[in-house]
Amino acid sequence: MQSPIKEIEKSLNILGLPKMITKEDIRMQYHFLAKKNHPDIGGDIQKMEQINYAYRFLMKYIEEFRYTFDEEEITKQFPGAEHAQRFKP
């Protein structure tokens, strides 16, 4: 797994969402993209897997932590992730 900040940014990009959003915004965008990209209606399987992963990742973050995807807030929620990166050669 990448750093939490990168993972969240990647998930937001996959869903086409800004950083300041609500849980309902994520849910609505997911449903919109799922209808558009679902394999049963001719969509790409890999794209749908990315959408599903991004949705689950962001919803898990919101459920367990905060509603903001600000880099400072993410760092507070995952304090050890950045600390370990500082000491890599």
Kinemage of the C-alpha trace (Angstrom):
@kinemage 1
@onewidth
@group {chain A} dominant
@subgroup {mainchain}
@vectorlist {calphas} color= white
{ca met a 1} P 0.000 0.000 0.000
{ca gln a 2} L 1.157 3.519 -0.756
{ca ser a 3} L 1.170 6.220 1.886
{ca pro a 4} L -2.372 6.995 3.099
{ca ile a 5} L -2.201 10.472 1.556
{ca lys a 6} L -1.284 9.099 -1.874
{ca glu a 7} L -3.884 6.338 -1.594
{ca ile a 8} L -6.637 8.835 -0.754
{ca glu a 9} L -5.568 11.195 -3.548
{ca lys a 10} L -5.582 8.279 -5.983
{ca ser a 11} L -9.049 7.195 -4.831
{ca leu a 12} L -10.407 10.734 -5.140
{ca asn a 13} L -8.972 10.977 -8.661
{ca ile a 14} L -10.505 7.646 -9.690
{ca leu a 15} L -13.910 8.845 -8.547
{ca gly a 16} L -13.345 12.359 -9.912
{ca leu a 17} L -13.965 14.052 -6.568
{ca pro a 18} L -12.479 17.133 -4.850
{ca lys a 19} L -10.978 17.002 -1.353
{ca met a 20} L -13.853 18.773 0.405
{ca ile a 21} L -16.819 16.410 0.037
{ca thr a 22} L -19.413 14.582 2.075
{ca lys a 23} L -20.128 10.915 2.482
{ca glu a 24} L -23.240 11.377 0.342
{ca asp a 25} L -21.144 12.981 -2.433
{ca ile a 26} L -18.936 9.886 -2.513
{ca arg a 27} L -21.948 7.584 -2.587
{ca met a 28} L -23.670 9.528 -5.390
{ca gln a 29} L -20.513 9.676 -7.538
{ca tyr a 30} L -19.897 5.967 -7.003
{ca his a 31} L -23.407 5.089 -8.179
{ca phe a 32} L -23.061 7.375 -11.198
{ca leu a 33} L -19.735 5.794 -12.220
{ca ala a 34} L -20.939 2.259 -11.467
{ca lys a 35} L -23.924 2.675 -13.781
{ca lys a 36} L -21.653 4.030 -16.487
{ca asn a 37} L -18.810 1.472 -16.136
{ca his a 38} L -20.467 -1.747 -14.951
{ca pro a 39} L -19.316 -4.815 -16.937
{ca asp a 40} L -22.909 -6.070 -17.320
{ca ile a 41} L -23.651 -3.087 -19.572
{ca gly a 42} L -20.409 -3.201 -21.527
{ca gly a 43} L -18.094 -1.416 -19.115
{ca asp a 44} L -14.489 -2.276 -18.370
{ca ile a 45} L -13.943 -4.817 -15.578
{ca gln a 46} L -10.645 -3.258 -14.436
{ca lys a 47} L -12.134 0.243 -14.330
{ca met a 48} L -15.039 -1.051 -12.234
{ca glu a 49} L -12.606 -2.763 -9.847
{ca gln a 50} L -10.742 0.541 -9.431
{ca ile a 51} L -14.012 2.364 -8.764
{ca asn a 52} L -15.076 -0.257 -6.214
{ca tyr a 53} L -11.711 -0.120 -4.445
{ca ala a 54} L -11.683 3.690 -4.353
{ca tyr a 55} L -15.225 3.785 -2.997
{ca arg a 56} L -14.546 1.203 -0.263
{ca phe a 57} L -11.265 2.896 0.708
{ca leu a 58} L -12.794 6.378 1.031
{ca met a 59} L -15.863 5.118 2.890
{ca lys a 60} L -13.664 3.189 5.323
{ca tyr a 61} L -11.607 6.322 5.933
{ca ile a 62} L -14.724 8.375 6.579
{ca glu a 63} L -16.268 5.774 8.878
{ca glu a 64} L -13.123 5.396 10.945
{ca phe a 65} L -11.647 8.869 10.838
{ca arg a 66} L -12.828 12.179 9.373
{ca tyr a 67} L -14.817 13.763 6.579
{ca thr a 68} L -11.921 15.791 5.270
{ca phe a 69} L -9.210 14.609 2.912
{ca asp a 70} L -6.863 17.455 3.740
{ca glu a 71} L -3.232 16.307 3.839
{ca glu a 72} L -2.743 17.623 7.384
{ca glu a 73} L -5.805 15.707 8.632
{ca ile a 74} L -4.693 12.499 6.910
{ca thr a 75} L -1.265 12.790 8.518
{ca lys a 76} L -2.932 13.128 11.937
{ca gln a 77} L -4.937 9.965 11.349
{ca phe a 78} L -1.918 7.933 10.145
{ca pro a 79} L 0.931 9.351 12.248
{ca gly a 80} L 3.361 6.461 11.759
{ca ala a 81} L 3.080 6.263 7.975
{ca glu a 82} L 5.094 9.389 7.222
{ca his a 83} L 7.485 8.847 10.114
{ca ala a 84} L 8.802 5.601 8.621
{ca gln a 85} L 9.295 7.232 5.192
{ca arg a 86} L 11.632 9.880 6.655
{ca phe a 87} L 14.265 7.298 7.587
{ca lys a 88} L 14.434 5.383 4.320
{ca pro a 89} L 17.739 5.852 2.450
